[in-house]
Amino acid sequence: MALPAKPDLQTLDVVGPLGVFCNVAAKGTETEFIGPFGQVFVLPHSTTFSDPPNVVYIKTGASTWSTATNVYVKTAPLTWSAVSQFLVKENATTWNGTSDSMAGSDLIFPAFQSAATNTDGTKVILTYSKTLSATTAAASAFAVVVDGSSSTVSSVATSGATVELTMQTGIQPSETVTVAYTDPSGSDDANAIQDSDGLDAISLSATSVTNNAVAPVFQSAATSGDGTKVILTYNQSLSSTTAATSAFAVVVNSSAATVSGVAVSGLTVELTLSAAITTGQTVTVAYTDPSGSDDTNAVQSLTGIDVASFTATSVTVNLGNSVLTAAEHYYDQGSSPTGGNVSRNMHSDSDANELWNDIPVVTTSGKRLFVIIATYRFGSGNVDHWSDHFDSSSLEVTLNLKYNSATTALTYRGSYAATEYNATSIWTAIADGAAASTDDYTIQFIDSENNSHGNFSYSAIILDGVNNVEYVNIGSLGFSNTSGQTVTSALNLAPNNTTSATKVLRIAASNASNISSDVIDYNKGGSEPAYTQIGEGDNGTNERHHHTYYFGTHGTQVNMTGTFGDSSTGASNGISGLGCIIGLS
């Protein structure tokens, strides 16, 4: 059967045994014609090869059009061959599609498959049959109707084979939704839903949208690392507008705990407690939706869908396990040997003025943190000596911790406080505990320049159950040789309150040269916690040191802003000090 002539169709050159062979040969507006198998719908195509033509749709029902895929051509009485490429006739002598880039799949425009909302009701998502271009239609090309009323599309984006319409107003779970799309022109253009070759999708009349919007679902509850909060986790992002403290019931060891604040962060609701939870306590939490309808005074999704109430549920107590094991002080006033390589036993040095006491054994690898505060003197000290000695880029000193025949290098923490003949610095190491009961701890001092130092003082703060050193912030007052100095300037050292630290160690340490008494204590800033003295003494001839610390729950830490000295007793060759804040988890 021959194809009826129409003025907007080009001549079809090939006729097979069953009728017209060439299905794609149209120009201008959409055209319907009769082929050997029934009606065929031909979409317009451009006249340039760089803008690929459209593809054949076959009418397979009264109102159903299907794409022509897996097309076969009868090339002999008993032979059918697959069509791997379409050719489109542009004019009387030119056929496009003779290169591999015009394979059949390139001629299939994106076909609409389905539409659905996302689970929080913020988007309507249209799925097509192929990957789409990032350049797409404007919001005005779409019409979303929710429960019979037009709903504004605020933005449009493509992702893979989907078009995502972000709604100005969220869709609720019970609402009925439709979506329509109007191709902005009759030809292929950039301001339309299209594939990567620029082939436009056809318009879409009002079509039902599957409403997948649901309320956020409660997942779990756990304490913060410092025990000051109970954190509820949901499976969707939550609105910052949330429920009052009275909607929550937290019970600790069978007694009601006071919820002093509620805040939302992403997927979580954070309940701040008036008293921190501690290790070993049993905790539950419950939530009651304040009304039976969606309202602003409730835990809710970004689109205002209220979460369900839940009864008393166990809370995972997830506290940091770092504990203070020991704080020990060693110093030798006058008989300590001097040299460039000096090892001193912290428990059995017969010449020392003060020794470390018994230190409990730990056997868990990598869980014991040693923090060493080291003060020692140099007989010909000055600012140049100490700045070279502690130059981080070419450090002249090494400290090693030895026990049970093992040697662990201590890490210098990057700042020091020095006076004319004395200097203080902080060193750390995470190491295994002793395998058997021992107090045979030795600190080895090595000066790479073989300068002779001596009159050593070592304070040790030993922490167990440390998973991680989150940060070490250290600040120093530097070098001083001010004659008659009675008090230092103030520290200005900030903590890091944005980490996962659950415990904190704060250290204040000072030294002075040629001062008659031990009066170089830390005068803490007004809101700082109280510090505990580890030790003080004269590690030389009126070459004094003072070491203190605070250990506790991290929470929100304040700056170190204190001074050193008693404001009346003067040092002939300066007073200096440093502060250190270590966050642990």
C-alpha positions as CSV (number, residue, x, y, z in Angstrom):
1,M,0.0,0.0,0.0
2,A,1.3,3.4,-0.9
3,L,1.5,6.3,1.4
4,P,-1.1,9.0,0.7
5,A,0.5,12.2,-0.5
6,K,0.4,15.1,1.8
7,P,2.0,18.5,1.2
8,D,4.1,18.6,4.4
9,L,5.6,15.1,3.8
10,Q,8.8,14.6,1.8
11,T,8.9,11.9,-0.9
12,L,9.5,8.4,0.6
13,D,12.0,6.6,-1.6
14,V,11.8,3.1,-0.3
15,V,8.7,0.8,-0.3
16,G,9.1,-2.7,1.0
17,P,7.0,-5.8,0.4
18,L,4.7,-4.8,3.2
19,G,4.4,-1.2,2.4
20,V,6.3,1.9,3.3
21,F,9.8,1.0,4.6
22,C,11.0,4.4,5.8
23,N,9.1,5.4,8.9
24,V,11.0,8.7,9.6
25,A,10.6,11.3,6.9
26,A,8.7,14.4,8.1
27,K,9.2,18.1,8.2
28,G,7.3,20.9,9.8
29,T,4.4,20.3,12.2
30,E,3.5,17.0,13.8
31,T,1.9,14.7,11.2
32,E,-0.1,11.5,11.4
33,F,-0.1,9.2,8.4
34,I,-1.2,5.6,7.5
35,G,1.5,3.0,7.2
36,P,1.3,-0.7,6.6
37,F,0.7,-1.5,10.3
38,G,-1.7,1.3,11.1
39,Q,-1.3,4.9,12.1
40,V,2.2,6.3,12.6
41,F,2.9,9.5,14.5
42,V,5.9,11.4,13.1
43,L,7.5,14.2,15.2
44,P,9.2,17.2,13.6
45,H,12.9,17.1,13.1
46,S,15.5,19.8,12.5
47,T,17.4,20.3,9.2
48,T,20.9,20.0,10.7
49,F,22.7,16.8,11.7
50,S,24.0,18.5,14.9
51,D,20.4,18.8,16.2
52,P,19.2,15.2,15.9
53,P,15.7,14.5,14.5
54,N,12.9,12.9,16.5
55,V,11.7,9.3,16.4
56,V,8.6,7.3,15.3
57,Y,5.7,6.6,17.7
58,I,3.2,3.9,16.6
59,K,-0.5,4.2,17.6
60,T,-1.2,0.8,19.3
61,G,-4.6,1.7,20.8
62,A,-7.4,4.3,20.7
63,S,-5.4,6.7,22.8
64,T,-2.0,4.9,23.2
65,W,1.2,5.7,21.3
66,S,4.2,3.5,21.7
67,T,7.8,4.1,20.8
68,A,9.2,2.0,17.9
69,T,12.0,-0.1,19.5
70,N,13.7,-3.2,18.4
71,V,12.8,-2.5,14.8
72,Y,13.3,-5.3,12.2
73,V,13.2,-5.1,8.4
74,K,12.4,-8.0,6.1
75,T,15.3,-8.1,3.7
76,A,14.5,-11.5,2.0
77,P,11.5,-13.8,1.9
78,L,12.6,-15.6,5.1
79,T,15.1,-13.1,6.5
80,W,14.4,-10.2,9.0
81,S,17.4,-7.9,9.9
82,A,17.6,-5.6,12.9
83,V,17.7,-1.9,12.2
84,S,20.8,-0.5,14.0
85,Q,20.5,3.0,12.5
86,F,17.8,5.4,11.3
87,L,18.3,7.5,8.3
88,V,16.3,10.8,7.9
89,K,15.9,12.5,4.6
90,E,16.4,16.2,4.9
91,N,15.8,17.1,1.2
92,A,15.7,15.5,-2.2
93,T,19.3,14.3,-2.1
94,T,20.5,14.4,1.5
95,W,20.0,11.7,4.1
96,N,21.2,12.3,7.7
97,G,22.4,9.5,10.0
98,T,25.1,7.9,7.9
99,S,27.6,8.0,10.8
100,D,27.7,5.9,14.0
101,S,26.6,8.9,16.1
102,M,23.1,8.6,14.6
103,A,22.3,5.2,16.0
104,G,18.7,4.4,16.6
105,S,18.8,5.2,20.3
106,D,20.0,8.8,19.5
107,L,16.7,9.4,17.7
108,I,14.5,8.5,20.7
109,F,13.4,11.6,22.6
110,P,12.9,11.4,26.4
111,A,9.6,9.8,27.2
112,F,7.7,10.5,30.5
113,Q,7.5,7.4,32.8
114,S,6.1,8.5,36.2
115,A,5.8,11.2,38.8
116,A,6.0,11.0,42.6
117,T,6.8,13.2,45.6
118,N,9.8,12.7,47.7
119,T,9.2,11.5,51.3
120,D,9.3,14.9,53.0
121,G,6.9,16.4,50.4
122,T,9.3,19.1,49.3
123,K,9.6,17.9,45.7
124,V,7.6,16.5,42.8
125,I,9.9,14.2,40.8
126,L,9.3,13.4,37.1
127,T,11.1,10.3,35.7
128,Y,11.9,10.0,32.0
129,S,13.2,7.2,29.8
130,K,16.7,8.5,29.4
131,T,19.3,10.8,30.9
132,L,18.4,14.5,30.6
133,S,20.3,17.6,29.9
134,A,21.1,19.9,32.9
135,T,19.6,22.7,30.8
136,T,15.9,22.4,31.2
137,A,12.5,24.1,31.3
138,A,11.6,27.0,33.5
139,A,9.3,26.6,36.5
140,S,6.5,28.3,34.5
141,A,6.4,25.3,32.1
142,F,5.0,23.1,34.9
143,A,1.6,23.1,36.6
144,V,1.3,21.3,39.9
145,V,-2.1,21.1,41.4
146,V,-2.6,20.0,45.1
147,D,-6.1,19.1,46.3
148,G,-7.6,21.2,43.4
149,S,-5.5,24.3,44.0
150,S,-2.4,25.4,42.0
151,S,0.8,25.1,43.9
152,T,3.9,27.1,43.0
153,V,7.0,25.5,41.7
154,S,10.0,27.5,43.1
155,S,12.8,25.8,41.1
156,V,13.6,23.1,38.5
157,A,16.6,20.8,38.3
158,T,17.5,17.6,36.5
159,S,19.3,14.7,37.9
160,G,20.0,11.7,35.7
161,A,16.7,10.7,34.1
162,T,14.6,12.8,36.5
163,V,13.3,16.4,36.7
164,E,13.0,17.6,40.3
165,L,10.4,20.3,40.9
166,T,11.0,22.0,44.3
167,M,7.7,23.2,45.8
168,Q,7.2,26.5,47.5
169,T,4.7,24.8,49.9
170,G,5.3,21.3,51.1
171,I,2.9,18.5,50.1
172,Q,1.2,16.7,53.0
173,P,0.7,13.0,53.1
174,S,-3.1,13.0,52.5
175,E,-3.1,15.4,49.6
176,T,-3.9,14.6,45.9
177,V,-1.4,15.9,43.4
178,T,-1.2,16.2,39.6
179,V,1.5,17.6,37.4
180,A,1.5,18.9,33.8
181,Y,4.2,20.1,31.5
182,T,4.1,22.3,28.4
183,D,6.9,22.2,25.9
184,P,7.6,26.0,25.4
185,S,7.9,25.6,21.6
186,G,7.2,23.3,18.8
187,S,10.8,22.8,18.0
188,D,13.9,21.5,19.9
189,D,15.2,24.3,22.1
190,A,17.3,24.8,25.2
191,N,14.4,25.9,27.4
192,A,12.7,22.6,27.6
193,I,13.0,19.1,29.1
194,Q,15.5,17.5,26.7
195,D,18.2,14.8,26.4
196,S,21.9,15.5,26.1
197,D,21.6,15.8,22.3
198,G,18.9,18.6,22.8
199,L,16.0,16.4,21.7
200,D,12.9,17.7,23.5
201,A,10.4,15.7,25.5
202,I,6.8,16.2,24.4
203,S,4.2,18.1,26.5
204,L,2.5,16.3,29.3
205,S,-1.2,16.8,30.3
206,A,-2.3,16.7,33.9
207,T,-1.0,13.4,35.3
208,S,-1.4,11.9,38.7
209,V,1.5,12.1,41.1
210,T,2.2,9.3,43.6
211,N,2.3,11.0,47.0
212,N,5.1,9.5,49.0
213,A,5.1,12.2,51.7
214,V,5.4,10.8,55.1
215,A,6.2,12.1,58.6
216,P,9.8,11.7,59.8
217,V,10.3,8.5,61.7
218,F,12.2,8.2,65.0
219,Q,15.4,6.2,64.7
220,S,17.4,6.2,68.0
221,A,18.3,8.1,71.1
222,A,21.8,8.6,72.7
223,T,23.6,10.9,75.0
224,S,26.2,13.4,73.9
225,G,29.8,12.5,74.7
226,D,29.8,14.8,77.7
227,G,26.4,13.6,79.0
228,T,24.8,17.0,78.9
229,K,22.3,16.2,76.1
230,V,20.0,13.5,74.9
231,I,20.0,13.4,71.1
232,L,17.0,12.0,69.2
233,T,17.7,11.0,65.6
234,Y,15.1,10.9,62.8
235,N,15.2,9.7,59.2
236,Q,14.4,13.1,57.7
237,S,15.6,16.7,58.2
238,L,13.5,18.5,60.7
239,S,12.1,22.0,61.0
240,S,13.9,24.4,63.3
241,T,10.4,25.2,64.7
242,T,9.9,22.4,67.2
243,A,8.3,21.2,70.4
244,A,8.6,22.8,73.9
245,T,10.7,21.1,76.7
246,S,7.4,20.0,78.3
247,A,6.8,17.6,75.4
248,F,9.7,15.4,76.4
249,A,10.2,13.2,79.4
250,V,13.7,12.1,80.3
251,V,14.2,9.6,83.2
252,V,17.6,8.9,84.7
253,N,17.9,6.0,87.1
254,S,14.1,6.1,87.6
255,S,14.0,9.8,88.4
256,A,12.7,12.5,86.1
257,A,15.4,14.7,84.7
258,T,14.9,18.4,83.8
259,V,15.0,19.2,80.1
260,S,16.3,22.8,80.0
261,G,16.4,23.3,76.3
262,V,15.4,21.9,72.9
263,A,17.2,22.5,69.6
264,V,17.0,21.0,66.1
265,S,20.1,20.2,64.0
266,G,19.5,18.5,60.7
267,L,18.1,15.0,61.5
268,T,18.4,15.4,65.2
269,V,16.6,16.9,68.2
270,E,19.0,17.9,71.0
271,L,17.6,17.9,74.5
272,T,19.8,19.8,76.9
273,L,19.6,18.5,80.5
274,S,20.1,20.6,83.7
275,A,22.3,17.8,85.1
276,A,24.8,15.8,83.1
277,I,24.3,12.0,82.7
278,T,27.2,10.0,84.1
279,T,28.7,6.5,83.4
280,G,26.5,3.7,84.7
281,Q,23.2,5.5,84.7
282,T,20.1,4.2,82.9
283,V,18.2,6.7,80.8
284,T,14.9,6.7,78.9
285,V,13.2,9.3,76.8
286,A,9.6,9.8,75.6
287,Y,7.9,12.4,73.4
288,T,4.2,13.5,73.2
289,D,2.9,15.3,70.2
290,P,1.0,18.3,71.7
291,S,-2.0,17.9,69.4
292,G,-3.6,15.5,67.0
293,S,-3.0,17.7,64.0
294,D,0.0,19.2,62.2
295,D,1.1,22.3,64.1
296,T,4.2,24.4,64.7
297,N,4.7,23.5,68.4
298,A,5.8,20.0,67.5
299,V,8.7,18.0,66.2
300,Q,8.0,18.1,62.4
301,S,9.4,17.8,59.0
302,L,10.6,20.7,56.9
303,T,7.1,20.9,55.4
304,G,5.4,20.8,58.7
305,I,4.4,17.1,59.0
306,D,4.3,16.2,62.7
307,V,6.2,13.2,63.9
308,A,4.4,10.6,66.0
309,S,4.6,10.4,69.8
310,F,6.6,7.6,71.3
311,T,6.6,6.1,74.7
312,A,9.6,5.6,77.1
313,T,12.5,4.4,74.9
314,S,16.0,3.4,76.1
315,V,18.8,6.0,75.5
316,T,22.3,4.8,74.7
317,V,24.7,6.3,77.2
318,N,27.6,7.1,75.0
319,L,30.1,8.9,77.2
320,G,33.8,9.5,76.7
321,N,35.8,7.0,78.8
322,S,38.9,9.0,79.5
323,V,39.9,8.9,83.1
324,L,42.7,10.5,85.1
325,T,44.9,7.8,86.4
326,A,47.8,9.7,88.0
327,A,49.4,13.1,88.3
328,E,53.0,12.8,89.5
329,H,55.8,15.2,90.2
330,Y,59.6,14.7,90.0
331,Y,62.3,17.3,90.6
332,D,66.0,17.5,91.6
333,Q,67.2,20.7,93.1
334,G,70.9,20.7,93.1
335,S,72.6,17.3,92.7
336,S,71.1,16.4,89.4
337,P,73.7,15.5,86.8
338,T,74.0,17.8,83.8
339,G,74.8,17.1,80.2
340,G,73.6,16.6,76.7
341,N,72.2,13.1,77.3
342,V,70.7,12.6,80.7
343,S,68.4,9.8,81.9
344,R,66.6,10.0,85.2
345,N,64.5,7.3,86.8
346,M,61.2,8.8,88.1
347,H,60.7,6.4,90.9
348,S,64.1,5.4,92.2
349,D,66.5,8.4,91.7
350,S,68.2,8.6,95.1
351,D,69.2,12.2,94.5
352,A,65.8,13.6,93.7
353,N,63.8,15.9,96.0
354,E,60.5,14.3,94.9
355,L,59.7,11.1,93.0
356,W,56.7,9.7,91.1
357,N,54.5,7.4,93.2
358,D,53.0,4.1,92.1
359,I,51.3,4.2,88.7
360,P,48.6,1.7,88.1
361,V,49.2,-0.8,85.2
362,V,47.2,-0.7,82.0
363,T,47.6,-3.4,79.3
364,T,45.4,-2.0,76.5
365,S,47.4,-1.0,73.6
366,G,47.3,2.7,72.6
367,K,44.9,3.8,75.3
368,R,47.2,5.4,77.8
369,L,48.1,9.1,77.3
370,F,51.2,10.6,79.0
371,V,51.4,14.4,79.3
372,I,54.8,15.5,80.5
373,I,55.5,19.0,81.8
374,A,59.2,19.5,81.6
375,T,61.2,22.3,83.3
376,Y,65.0,22.4,83.3
377,R,67.7,25.0,83.5
378,F,70.7,26.1,81.5
379,G,73.6,27.9,83.2
380,S,74.2,30.4,80.4
381,G,70.7,31.0,79.3
382,N,69.3,33.8,77.2
383,V,66.6,34.4,74.6
384,D,68.8,33.2,71.7
385,H,69.6,29.9,73.5
386,W,66.0,29.0,74.3
387,S,64.6,30.1,70.9
388,D,67.2,27.9,69.1
389,H,66.7,25.0,71.6
390,F,62.9,24.9,71.0
391,D,62.8,25.8,67.3
392,S,60.1,23.5,65.9
393,S,61.7,23.3,62.5
394,S,65.1,22.1,63.9
395,L,64.4,21.1,67.5
396,E,67.6,20.6,69.5
397,V,66.0,18.5,72.2
398,T,64.5,15.0,72.4
399,L,62.6,13.5,75.3
400,N,62.0,9.8,75.5
401,L,59.8,7.9,78.0
402,K,61.3,4.5,79.0
403,Y,59.6,1.6,80.9
404,N,59.9,-2.2,80.8
405,S,62.7,-1.9,78.3
406,A,60.5,-0.1,75.9
407,T,61.3,3.5,74.6
408,T,58.5,5.9,73.4
409,A,59.4,9.2,71.9
410,L,57.5,12.1,73.4
411,T,56.1,14.8,71.1
412,Y,56.9,18.4,71.7
413,R,53.8,20.5,71.6
414,G,55.2,23.5,69.9
415,S,55.5,26.3,72.5
416,Y,57.6,27.1,75.6
417,A,57.9,29.6,78.4
418,A,61.4,30.6,79.4
419,T,63.3,32.9,81.8
420,E,67.0,33.6,81.8
421,Y,68.1,30.2,83.2
422,N,64.9,28.1,83.2
423,A,62.4,26.8,80.5
424,T,59.1,24.9,80.6
425,S,57.6,22.9,77.7
426,I,54.8,20.3,77.3
427,W,55.3,16.8,75.6
428,T,52.8,14.0,75.0
429,A,52.7,10.3,73.9
430,I,50.1,7.6,73.6
431,A,51.6,4.3,74.6
432,D,50.9,0.9,75.9
433,G,50.6,0.4,79.6
434,A,53.3,-1.6,81.4
435,A,52.8,-5.4,80.9
436,A,53.5,-6.1,84.5
437,S,53.5,-4.1,87.7
438,T,56.4,-1.5,87.5
439,D,57.4,1.9,88.6
440,D,60.5,1.8,86.5
441,Y,59.7,4.9,84.4
442,T,62.7,6.8,83.1
443,I,62.8,10.1,81.1
444,Q,65.7,10.6,78.8
445,F,66.8,14.1,77.8
446,I,69.0,14.5,74.7
447,D,70.4,17.7,73.4
448,S,71.5,17.3,69.8
449,E,74.0,20.2,70.2
450,N,75.4,18.5,73.4
451,N,74.6,21.6,75.5
452,S,74.7,20.7,79.1
453,H,71.3,21.1,80.8
454,G,70.2,19.9,84.2
455,N,68.2,20.3,87.4
456,F,65.3,18.5,85.8
457,S,61.7,18.7,86.8
458,Y,59.1,16.4,85.2
459,S,55.4,16.3,86.0
460,A,53.4,13.5,84.5
461,I,49.6,13.5,84.0
462,I,48.5,10.0,83.0
463,L,45.1,9.4,81.4
464,D,43.6,6.0,80.5
465,G,40.7,5.1,78.2
466,V,41.7,7.8,75.6
467,N,40.3,7.0,72.2
468,N,41.6,10.1,70.5
469,V,43.4,13.4,71.1
470,E,41.0,15.7,69.4
471,Y,43.1,18.8,69.7
472,V,46.0,20.4,71.6
473,N,46.0,24.2,71.9
474,I,48.9,25.8,73.6
475,G,49.8,29.4,74.3
476,S,52.9,30.9,75.9
477,L,54.1,34.2,77.4
478,G,57.5,33.5,75.7
479,F,60.8,34.7,77.2
480,S,61.3,37.1,80.1
481,N,64.4,38.3,81.9
482,T,62.8,41.3,83.5
483,S,64.5,42.3,86.7
484,G,62.2,42.5,89.7
485,Q,59.2,41.1,87.9
486,T,56.4,40.1,90.3
487,V,53.6,39.1,87.9
488,T,53.3,38.2,84.3
489,S,50.9,39.5,81.6
490,A,47.8,37.5,81.0
491,L,47.4,34.4,78.9
492,N,44.9,34.5,76.0
493,L,44.4,30.8,75.0
494,A,41.1,29.6,73.4
495,P,39.8,26.0,73.5
496,N,38.2,24.3,70.5
497,N,34.5,24.0,71.2
498,T,33.6,22.6,67.8
499,T,35.2,19.2,68.1
500,S,33.9,15.8,69.3
501,A,36.0,16.1,72.5
502,T,34.2,14.7,75.6
503,K,36.9,15.4,78.2
504,V,39.3,18.2,78.7
505,L,42.8,18.6,80.3
506,R,43.9,22.2,81.1
507,I,47.4,22.9,82.2
508,A,49.0,26.0,83.6
509,A,52.8,25.9,84.2
510,S,55.4,28.6,85.0
511,N,59.0,29.1,85.9
512,A,61.1,31.9,87.2
513,S,64.8,32.7,87.5
514,N,66.4,33.9,90.8
515,I,63.2,34.3,92.9
516,S,63.4,33.6,96.6
517,S,60.2,31.6,97.1
518,D,57.6,29.4,95.4
519,V,55.1,32.2,94.6
520,I,54.6,31.8,90.8
521,D,51.2,30.1,91.0
522,Y,48.6,30.5,88.3
523,N,46.0,33.2,89.0
524,K,43.1,31.8,86.9
525,G,40.7,34.0,85.0
526,G,37.4,34.5,86.8
527,S,35.3,31.9,84.9
528,E,38.0,29.2,84.6
529,P,37.7,26.0,86.7
530,A,39.9,25.5,89.8
531,Y,43.3,24.0,89.0
532,T,45.1,21.3,91.1
533,Q,48.8,21.7,91.9
534,I,50.9,18.7,90.7
535,G,54.1,20.1,92.2
536,E,56.4,23.1,92.6
537,G,60.0,23.5,93.7
538,D,63.4,24.9,93.3
539,N,65.1,23.0,90.5
540,G,68.4,24.9,90.8
541,T,69.4,27.9,92.9
542,N,66.2,29.9,93.1
543,E,65.3,28.5,89.7
544,R,61.7,27.7,90.4
545,H,58.7,26.0,88.7
546,H,55.0,25.5,89.3
547,H,52.8,22.9,87.5
548,T,49.0,22.7,87.8
549,Y,46.1,21.0,85.9
550,Y,42.3,20.7,85.6
551,F,40.6,17.5,84.2
552,G,36.9,17.2,83.6
553,T,34.0,17.1,81.1
554,H,34.7,19.2,78.0
555,G,31.3,20.8,77.4
556,T,31.8,24.4,76.5
557,Q,35.3,25.5,77.6
558,V,36.3,29.1,78.4
559,N,39.6,30.8,77.5
560,M,42.6,30.7,79.7
561,T,43.2,34.3,80.7
562,G,45.2,34.1,84.0
563,T,48.6,35.4,85.1
564,F,51.5,34.0,87.1
565,G,53.1,35.5,90.3
566,D,52.0,37.1,93.6
567,S,52.4,40.8,92.6
568,S,54.9,41.4,95.4
569,T,57.8,38.9,95.3
570,G,60.2,39.8,92.5
571,A,62.3,37.6,90.3
572,S,65.7,39.0,89.3
573,N,65.7,37.3,85.9
574,G,62.1,37.0,84.9
575,I,58.8,35.1,85.3
576,S,57.1,33.3,82.4
577,G,54.4,30.7,81.9
578,L,52.2,28.8,79.5
579,G,48.8,27.4,79.2
580,C,47.6,24.2,77.4
581,I,44.1,22.9,76.6
582,I,43.8,19.3,75.3
583,G,40.5,17.9,74.1
584,L,40.0,14.1,74.4
585,S,37.5,11.5,73.3
